[in-house]
Amino acid sequence: MRPFQTSDFVLASFAVYMGQELVSVDRRDPNRASFLFQVDDTWPTYLAAFQAGRAAVEPGRFAICQKSVKSALLDGVLRRCKEQAAIGRALAGGEVNK
């Protein structure tokens, strides 16, 4: 596991969807939050697919991940994100179109 940080809400939601662990949300800048993850060895592949527009997600599950990240952003509660990360790790195989 290694750290990964982004201020992109959609990318943070995708990271949760793909099973990466959201460990904190830095809200010191009132105009921009920063999401800190612990990512595994699969993350670079998923990140490259996301950046190239080749990542595929199941819309309903992705919406749940977005709600989890929004919840963490608004009230700092990471429990739901960690639960989604566990689900994401279990389901992450085969989610990227190559």
VOFIRO-523323 format. One line per field, with one value per atom (N, C-alpha, C): residue number from 0; residue in three letters; atom name; z negated, y, x. Coordinates in steps of 0.02 Angstrom, whole numbers, plus 32768, in hexadecimal, padded with zeros to 4 digits. Layout:
N
seq	(NUM|...)
type	(ALA|...)
atom	(CA|...)
c3	(Z|...)
c2	(Y|...)
c1	(X|...)
REM end
This chain:
98
seq	(0|0|0|1|1|1|2|2|2|3|3|3|4|4|4|5|5|5|6|6|6|7|7|7|8|8|8|9|9|9|10|10|10|11|11|11|12|12|12|13|13|13|14|14|14|15|15|15|16|16|16|17|17|17|18|18|18|19|19|19|20|20|20|21|21|21|22|22|22|23|23|23|24|24|24|25|25|25|26|26|26|27|27|27|28|28|28|29|29|29|30|30|30|31|31|31|32|32|32|33|33|33|34|34|34|35|35|35|36|36|36|37|37|37|38|38|38|39|39|39|40|40|40|41|41|41|42|42|42|43|43|43|44|44|44|45|45|45|46|46|46|47|47|47|48|48|48|49|49|49|50|50|50|51|51|51|52|52|52|53|53|53|54|54|54|55|55|55|56|56|56|57|57|57|58|58|58|59|59|59|60|60|60|61|61|61|62|62|62|63|63|63|64|64|64|65|65|65|66|66|66|67|67|67|68|68|68|69|69|69|70|70|70|71|71|71|72|72|72|73|73|73|74|74|74|75|75|75|76|76|76|77|77|77|78|78|78|79|79|79|80|80|80|81|81|81|82|82|82|83|83|83|84|84|84|85|85|85|86|86|86|87|87|87|88|88|88|89|89|89|90|90|90|91|91|91|92|92|92|93|93|93|94|94|94|95|95|95|96|96|96|97|97|97)
type	(MET|MET|MET|ARG|ARG|ARG|PRO|PRO|PRO|PHE|PHE|PHE|GLN|GLN|GLN|THR|THR|THR|SER|SER|SER|ASP|ASP|ASP|PHE|PHE|PHE|VAL|VAL|VAL|LEU|LEU|LEU|ALA|ALA|ALA|SER|SER|SER|PHE|PHE|PHE|ALA|ALA|ALA|VAL|VAL|VAL|TYR|TYR|TYR|MET|MET|MET|GLY|GLY|GLY|GLN|GLN|GLN|GLU|GLU|GLU|LEU|LEU|LEU|VAL|VAL|VAL|SER|SER|SER|VAL|VAL|VAL|ASP|ASP|ASP|ARG|ARG|ARG|ARG|ARG|ARG|ASP|ASP|ASP|PRO|PRO|PRO|ASN|ASN|ASN|ARG|ARG|ARG|ALA|ALA|ALA|SER|SER|SER|PHE|PHE|PHE|LEU|LEU|LEU|PHE|PHE|PHE|GLN|GLN|GLN|VAL|VAL|VAL|ASP|ASP|ASP|ASP|ASP|ASP|THR|THR|THR|TRP|TRP|TRP|PRO|PRO|PRO|THR|THR|THR|TYR|TYR|TYR|LEU|LEU|LEU|ALA|ALA|ALA|ALA|ALA|ALA|PHE|PHE|PHE|GLN|GLN|GLN|ALA|ALA|ALA|GLY|GLY|GLY|ARG|ARG|ARG|ALA|ALA|ALA|ALA|ALA|ALA|VAL|VAL|VAL|GLU|GLU|GLU|PRO|PRO|PRO|GLY|GLY|GLY|ARG|ARG|ARG|PHE|PHE|PHE|ALA|ALA|ALA|ILE|ILE|ILE|CYS|CYS|CYS|GLN|GLN|GLN|LYS|LYS|LYS|SER|SER|SER|VAL|VAL|VAL|LYS|LYS|LYS|SER|SER|SER|ALA|ALA|ALA|LEU|LEU|LEU|LEU|LEU|LEU|ASP|ASP|ASP|GLY|GLY|GLY|VAL|VAL|VAL|LEU|LEU|LEU|ARG|ARG|ARG|ARG|ARG|ARG|CYS|CYS|CYS|LYS|LYS|LYS|GLU|GLU|GLU|GLN|GLN|GLN|ALA|ALA|ALA|ALA|ALA|ALA|ILE|ILE|ILE|GLY|GLY|GLY|ARG|ARG|ARG|ALA|ALA|ALA|LEU|LEU|LEU|ALA|ALA|ALA|GLY|GLY|GLY|GLY|GLY|GLY|GLU|GLU|GLU|VAL|VAL|VAL|ASN|ASN|ASN|LYS|LYS|LYS)
atom	(N|CA|C|N|CA|C|N|CA|C|N|CA|C|N|CA|C|N|CA|C|N|CA|C|N|CA|C|N|CA|C|N|CA|C|N|CA|C|N|CA|C|N|CA|C|N|CA|C|N|CA|C|N|CA|C|N|CA|C|N|CA|C|N|CA|C|N|CA|C|N|CA|C|N|CA|C|N|CA|C|N|CA|C|N|CA|C|N|CA|C|N|CA|C|N|CA|C|N|CA|C|N|CA|C|N|CA|C|N|CA|C|N|CA|C|N|CA|C|N|CA|C|N|CA|C|N|CA|C|N|CA|C|N|CA|C|N|CA|C|N|CA|C|N|CA|C|N|CA|C|N|CA|C|N|CA|C|N|CA|C|N|CA|C|N|CA|C|N|CA|C|N|CA|C|N|CA|C|N|CA|C|N|CA|C|N|CA|C|N|CA|C|N|CA|C|N|CA|C|N|CA|C|N|CA|C|N|CA|C|N|CA|C|N|CA|C|N|CA|C|N|CA|C|N|CA|C|N|CA|C|N|CA|C|N|CA|C|N|CA|C|N|CA|C|N|CA|C|N|CA|C|N|CA|C|N|CA|C|N|CA|C|N|CA|C|N|CA|C|N|CA|C|N|CA|C|N|CA|C|N|CA|C|N|CA|C|N|CA|C|N|CA|C|N|CA|C|N|CA|C|N|CA|C|N|CA|C|N|CA|C|N|CA|C|N|CA|C|N|CA|C|N|CA|C|N|CA|C|N|CA|C|N|CA|C|N|CA|C|N|CA|C)
c3	(8000|8000|8000|8024|8027|802B|801A|801A|8061|8069|80A6|8090|80AE|809A|80D8|80D3|8109|80ED|8112|8100|8130|815C|818E|816F|8165|8145|816C|81AE|81D6|81D3|81D6|81D0|818B|8157|8114|8110|812E|812F|8155|818C|81B3|818B|8166|813D|8109|80E9|80B9|80DD|8117|8140|814E|815C|816E|8131|80F6|80BB|8097|80A7|8084|8044|8012|7FD0|7FC6|7FBD|7FAD|7F63|7F53|7F0D|7EEE|7F16|7EF9|7F2F|7F18|7F43|7F24|7F48|7F30|7F47|7F18|7F28|7F10|7F09|7EF2|7F23|7F64|7F96|7F9E|7F8D|7F90|7FD7|800A|804F|8071|8051|8072|803D|803F|8012|8036|800E|8029|8009|8032|801C|801A|7FE1|7FDA|7FD5|8001|8005|7FF5|7FE1|7FE2|801C|804E|808A|808F|80B2|80BB|8100|8111|8150|818E|8187|81C1|81D5|81A8|81B4|81F2|8201|823D|827D|8282|82BD|82C0|8288|8286|8293|8277|8280|82CA|82EA|8331|835B|834B|8370|8365|8327|8318|8340|8340|8362|83AE|83C8|8410|8425|83F5|8404|8414|83FD|840A|83CD|8396|8359|835E|834C|834C|8305|82F5|82B2|82B9|8285|8281|8261|8284|826D|8226|8214|81D1|819A|81A4|8172|816F|81AA|81AB|8187|818F|816B|8120|8109|80C1|80AA|80D3|80C2|80C0|80EE|80ED|80AD|8099|805B|801F|8020|7FE9|7FE5|801F|8021|800C|8023|8010|7FC4|7FA9|7F60|7F3B|7F53|7F34|7F3A|7F72|7F7E|7F4F|7F49|7F22|7ED7|7EC0|7E77|7E5E|7E8A|7E75|7E5F|7E6C|7E58|7E90|7E80|7EB3|7EB2|7E83|7E7B|7EBC|7EDA|7F16|7F4F|7F54|7F88|7F7F|7F40|7F33|7F44|7F36|7F48|7F94|7FB8|8001|801B|7FFA|800F|8009|7FD3|7FCA|8001|8011|8047|8089|8094|80D2|80DB|80A4|80A8|80BC|80A1|80B1|80F9|8115|8158|818E|817E|81AC|81E9|81E7|8221|825E|8297|82D6|82E0|82B9|82BF|82F2|830C|833B|8380|83B1|83F7|8411|842B|8445|848F)
c2	(7FC5|8000|803E|806F|80AF|80E8|8124|815C|8176|818F|81B1|81E9|8224|825E|827F|8294|82B8|82E9|831E|834C|8345|8315|8308|82DA|82F5|82CE|828F|8294|8259|8225|823A|820A|81EA|8211|81F5|81C1|81CF|81A0|8161|8169|812F|8105|8126|8101|80D6|80F2|80CB|8091|80A0|806C|8032|8043|8010|7FF0|7FFF|7FDC|7FFA|8038|8059|8078|807D|8093|80DE|8101|8148|814E|816D|8170|81B4|81E9|822B|825C|8290|82C8|8307|8329|8367|83A1|83C4|83FB|843E|8442|8481|84BA|84AC|84DF|84E2|8519|851C|8516|851F|851C|84D9|84AE|846F|843B|8403|83CC|839E|837B|834B|8307|82D4|8290|8268|8249|8221|81D8|81B0|8168|8140|8102|80CF|80A2|809E|8078|803A|8008|7FCA|7FC9|7F91|7F8C|7F8D|7F84|7F87|7FCE|7FFE|8042|8063|805C|807E|8069|802A|8013|8034|8036|8055|80A0|80C0|8108|8117|80F0|80FB|80F2|80C0|80B6|80F1|810A|8143|8180|818E|81C9|81C4|8187|817D|8177|8179|8174|812D|80FB|80B4|8090|80B1|8091|8087|804C|803D|8032|804E|8047|8034|8013|8005|8043|8063|80A5|80A6|8075|8075|8070|8044|803C|807A|8098|80D5|810D|8112|8146|813D|80FF|80F1|8108|80FC|8112|815E|817F|81C8|81E3|81C3|81D8|81CD|8196|8189|81BD|81CF|8202|8246|8255|8295|8296|825E|825A|8267|8248|8252|829B|82B9|82FF|832D|8320|834D|8345|8307|82FF|82D4|82C4|82A1|8259|823E|81F9|81CB|81A2|8178|8130|8120|80DB|80C0|80E8|80D1|80C8|80F3|80EC|80AD|809E|8061|8023|8026|7FEE|7FE7|801F|801C|8003|8016|7FFF|7FB3|7F98|7F4F|7F2D|7F4A|7F2F|7F36|7F70|7F7B|7F4B|7F3D|7F0D|7EC8|7EB6|7E74|7E70|7EA9|7EA8|7EC7|7EDE|7F06|7EE1|7EA0|7E7B|7E85|7E96|7E9C|7EDA|7F0F|7F4B|7F7C|7F70|7F9F|7F80|7FA6|7F90|7F9C|7F69|7F71|7F76)
c1	(802A|8000|802C|8015|803A|8007|801B|7FEC|7FDD|7FA2|7F8C|7F5F|7F68|7F40|7F22|7EE4|7EC3|7E91|7E84|7E4F|7E14|7E18|7DE3|7DAE|7D71|7D3C|7D2A|7D25|7D13|7D4A|7D89|7DC0|7DC1|7DB3|7DB0|7D78|7D3F|7D07|7D1A|7D3E|7D55|7D86|7DB2|7DE2|7DBE|7D8B|7D63|7D41|7D25|7D04|7D33|7D72|7DA3|7DC4|7DAC|7DC3|7DFD|7E0E|7E45|7E2A|7E54|7E3E|7E47|7E0F|7E10|7E20|7E59|7E6F|7E62|7E60|7E51|7E3C|7E1B|7E08|7E24|7E50|7E6E|7E43|7E24|7DF8|7E14|7E56|7E74|7E69|7E6A|7E5B|7E0F|7DF0|7DA7|7D8B|7DB5|7D9E|7DAB|7DD3|7DE6|7DF9|7DD7|7DE8|7E1A|7E41|7E71|7E63|7E5D|7E4E|7E8F|7E9E|7EDA|7EC7|7EE4|7ED7|7F16|7F0B|7F3E|7F2A|7F55|7F44|7F70|7F55|7F7B|7F9C|7FBA|7FDF|7FB4|7F72|7F46|7F35|7F3E|7F28|7F47|7F87|7FA1|7F7D|7F6A|7F45|7F01|7EDE|7E9C|7EA0|7ED2|7EDC|7EE9|7F13|7F22|7EE3|7EBA|7E7B|7E4C|7E48|7E1D|7E34|7E74|7E8F|7E87|7E87|7E7F|7E36|7E08|7DC2|7DAB|7DD1|7DC1|7DA5|7D9D|7D84|7D39|7D22|7CDA|7CC3|7C89|7C6C|7C23|7C09|7BC2|7BA3|7B75|7B5C|7B3F|7B18|7AFB|7B2F|7B5F|7B94|7BC0|7BCD|7BF6|7BD2|7B91|7B6B|7B70|7B70|7B79|7BBE|7BF0|7C34|7C38|7C17|7C17|7BF6|7BC0|7B9F|7BCC|7BF3|7C21|7C58|7C74|7CA9|7C8C|7C50|7C30|7C25|7C0F|7C05|7C46|7C7C|7CBD|7CD3|7CC4|7CD6|7CAF|7C6F|7C45|7C4B|7C51|7C54|7C8D|7CBB|7CF7|7CED|7CB3|7CA6|7CBF|7CF1|7D0F|7CF6|7CCC|7CB4|7C95|7C68|7C46|7C78|7CAB|7CDD|7D06|7D16|7D3C|7D13|7CD2|7CA7|7CA4|7CA0|7C9F|7CE3|7D1A|7D5B|7D5F|7D44|7D44|7D1B|7CE1|7CB8|7CDE|7CFC|7D22|7D5B|7D80|7DB7|7D9D|7D63|7D46|7D2E|7D18|7CFB|7D27|7D62|7D8B|7DA3|7DA8|7DC1|7D96|7DB7|7D95|7D6C|7D76|7D4D|7D69|7DA5|7DC4|7DC3|7DAA|7DAC|7DF1|7E10|7E55|7E54)
REM end
